[in-house]
């Protein structure tokens, strides 16, 4: 019973912890910094909830790039955001 409560607390705490730097980098027009902070936040979020991500292959550097997810869970977005800069 305690573990789910701690996971929820960890998610809320990490969201509050990363909100200010992401907001500040957005206001200061530092897109690269904002993107890196969001990517790191998503990696921490996956760590907190216990998701181990295994990537096969390399993400294409070509742009535009279309990424499609079937949204089986709400964790699809953090999983994708943890891999894309």
N, C-alpha and C positions, 0 to 999 in steps of 0.2 A: 504494500500500500504506500509506503514511503517513497519508493523509487519513482512511480509516475508523478507524484507531487514534486519531487526534486527535479525531474525532467521539465515539467511545466515551469517551475521557478527559474530554471536555467535558461529556458527559451525566452521568458519575459526579461530576465536580467540581461541576456546578451542583446536583445532587441534594444533595450534602453541604452546599453553601453555603446552600441554602434550607431545609434540614431544621430547623435550630435556630430560626430566626425563626417558622416555621410552628408548630412544637411549642410554643414559648413563648407565642405568641398563643392557641393552643388551651388551654394550661394556665391562662392569665390570663383566659379566657372572652371574648376579643376576636374574636368571629365575623367582623365586618366586615374587620378587619385580616387575619385568617387567610385569608378568601376572596380578598382582593386579592393577598396574597402568592402563593397558589396560582395565581391567574390570571396573574400576572407570571412565575412560574416556568415555566408552560406556554408562554408566549410566547417566553421565552428558549430553552426546549428546542426549540421549532419552528425558531427562528433557527439554533441550533447544528446541527440535522440538515438544514437547508436547505429547509424547507418554507415556501413562500410561500402564505399564506392570502388568498383573495379572497372577501369576504362580499358577497352581494347582498341588499338589503332590510334590514329592521330586526328584531331579536329582540323578540317580544311582551313587554310589561310585565305582562300578565295572568298571574295565578297561581291555581290550579295550572297548570303547563305540562309537557307531556310531550314529551321530545326522544328521538327514536329514531335509532339508528345501526346500520348493518349489519355493523360491525366487520370491514372488509376487511383492516385492519392493526391493529397495536398502537398506532398513532398516533391513532386515533379519539378516545381519551379526552383526550389533551393538546389536540387540536384543539378539541373541544367545551369543555373547561375553560378554554381561552384566551379564549373568547367569552362565557362566562356568569360574572357576578359571584357 
